[in-house]
Structures are given as structure tokens and as C-alpha cells.
Amino acid sequence: MRNTAANFIHLNLNRRPVLTAMMVYSVGFGVAALMAAVAVWRANSSCPESRSPEQPYVVQTDNRDPHAQSMV
């Protein structure tokens, strides 16, 4: 035996199958979009430098010409 609200929802969903399918797909699409947004946010917010225990390696180059005479 169903109560009045459940019976009303059941009758309305059976009467409009296209609307029911659109609601189900929209909820599924919303959940998928939210999961994708959270995955992108987590990937962009993580700092790879914080996971490495050693200091980052920085390359330093010397632009001076070794054969030029210094003016100082």
C-alpha cells in the first residue's frame, strides 16, 4: 500500500516518460560534471614541489664571453 505522495509521483512519472528520462539524464550529467570539475581542481591545486624532500635543482648559466676582456 502506497501513501498519497508516492502514488502521485509514481503516476506522474509514468505519464511523462520523456520528462522522467530528461530528469534522470540531467542528474547524471550534473554529477559527472561535478566530478570532472573536482578532479581538475585537485590536479591543479596540488604542488609537486611539496612532495619532494630535496631542494629543487636550479640550472644557472653564465652569459659572459670567456674570451672578452673585462672593462673593470
Order of alpha helices (4+ residues) and beta strands (2+ residues): alpha-alpha
